[in-house]
Amino acid sequence: MRKPCCEKKDTNKGAWSKLEDQKLTDYILKHGEGCWRSLPQAAGLLRCGKSCRLRWVNYLRPDLKRGNFGEDEEDLIIKLHALLGNRWSLIAGRLPGRTDNEVKNHWNIHLKKKLLMMGIDPNNPRSLLPPTLTKSNASDDSSSACQPFNPATASETISSTCLPDINLDLTIAPPLSHQNLALN
């Protein structure tokens, strides 16, 4: 059985102070991300490693994008959700600067309601995609070229039978450290 991530009696809980944020940021920028279990003590924080990791990943990383989602981001979330379902980390991987939790929350709070108001069932993600291209209509003339994906018309019969143009080449790589960025 794995040990708990920290001794609960000696850790801070609740809101992070500006001083704690600064200590965590300074430590990670100097030493990079590493073992989250030992980081709090090394950085001089009375927090558990999980708390430090989540604070960094979801709030303090310098490459995070703040503010409202753009229409292009919302369209991409809708397309990717139709293809991938609730795989939020894969979807967020296609939205630079957005976290999986942020994308999930935006879907559940805003986009599901938006789709329902358009008469589209957000619980049936495949209904958002046009039918797949078949051999019988592949030989049709070029007048039935692919149209841009439009969620407002996705529930209607779609004359264009092309799937949305999405690059799903996903790669796994070690996280970029700020030291490596400085060398480039």
MIDOPA-684537 format. One line per 5 residues: number of its first residue (from 0); for each residue x, y, z of C-alpha. Coordinates in steps of 0.25 Angstrom, whole numbers. Each point is the difference from the previous one (the first is absolute). Layout:
# residues N
NUM> X,Y,Z | ...
# end
This chain:
# residues 184
0> 0,0,0 | 5,14,-4 | 3,10,11 | -8,13,1 | 6,11,-8
5> 2,8,13 | -2,1,15 | -13,7,0 | 2,7,14 | 12,9,-5
10> -6,4,-13 | -7,13,-4 | -14,-2,-7 | -9,9,-7 | 4,13,-8
15> 14,2,-4 | 7,13,4 | 8,9,-9 | 13,-4,7 | -3,-15,-2
20> -3,2,-14 | 13,8,-2 | 8,-11,8 | -6,-11,-9 | 3,8,-13
25> 14,4,4 | 3,-14,3 | -5,-7,-12 | 6,11,-10 | 13,-3,7
30> 0,-15,2 | -11,-4,-10 | -11,-10,3 | 4,-12,7 | -4,-9,11
35> -13,7,5 | 1,-8,13 | 13,7,4 | -2,13,-6 | -8,7,11
40> 11,-2,10 | 11,4,-9 | -8,12,-4 | -3,4,14 | -15,-3,-1
45> -9,-6,10 | -8,-6,-10 | -2,-14,-6 | 7,-4,-13 | -14,-2,-7
50> -4,14,4 | 12,6,-5 | -1,-8,-14 | -15,4,-1 | 3,15,3
55> 12,0,-10 | -7,-7,-11 | -14,7,1 | 4,14,4 | 15,4,0
60> 6,-6,-12 | 5,12,-9 | -6,-6,-13 | -14,0,5 | -11,7,-7
65> -9,9,8 | -14,5,-3 | -12,-4,-8 | 0,-10,-11 | 0,5,-14
70> -10,-5,-10 | 11,-8,-8 | 3,-7,13 | -14,-3,3 | -2,-6,-14
75> 12,-9,2 | -4,-5,14 | -14,-3,-7 | 7,-8,-11 | 10,-7,9
80> -11,-4,10 | -8,-6,-11 | 12,-8,-4 | 6,-3,13 | -11,1,10
85> 4,4,14 | 15,-1,-2 | 3,14,5 | 15,-2,1 | 1,-4,-15
90> -10,12,-3 | 8,10,8 | 13,-5,-7 | -5,6,-13 | -3,14,7
95> 13,6,4 | 0,6,14 | -13,-6,4 | 0,-11,11 | -9,-12,-1
100> -8,4,13 | -2,14,-7 | -5,-6,-13 | -9,-10,8 | -6,11,8
105> -3,8,-12 | -7,-11,-7 | -9,-3,12 | -3,14,3 | -1,7,-13
110> 1,-9,-12 | -10,-11,4 | -11,11,2 | 4,7,-13 | -2,-13,-8
115> -13,-3,7 | -6,14,-4 | 4,-4,-14 | -8,-13,1 | 12,-9,0
120> 2,-11,10 | 14,2,7 | -1,-14,6 | 0,-6,-13 | 13,5,-6
125> 0,-8,-13 | -13,8,-4 | 9,12,-1 | 8,-6,-11 | -5,-1,-15
130> -2,-14,-5 | 13,-7,-5 | 4,0,-15 | -5,-12,-7 | 4,-6,-14
135> -13,3,-6 | 1,15,3 | 15,1,-2 | -2,-1,-15 | -9,12,0
140> 5,13,-7 | 9,10,7 | -12,9,3 | -2,-7,13 | 13,5,6
145> 2,0,15 | -7,11,7 | 6,6,13 | -6,-7,13 | -11,8,5
150> -6,-4,13 | -13,7,-3 | -3,-9,-12 | 6,-12,5 | -13,-7,4
155> -6,3,-13 | 2,-9,-12 | 14,4,-5 | 2,-1,-15 | 15,0,1
160> 5,-13,6 | 14,4,4 | 5,-1,14 | 5,12,6 | 15,3,-3
165> 7,-3,13 | 14,-4,2 | 0,-10,11 | 15,-4,0 | 3,0,15
170> 13,-2,6 | 6,-2,13 | 12,7,4 | 7,5,13 | -5,13,5
175> 8,12,-5 | 8,6,11 | 3,15,1 | 15,-4,0 | -1,-7,-13
180> -8,12,-6 | 11,10,4 | 11,-8,-7 | -8,1,-14
# end
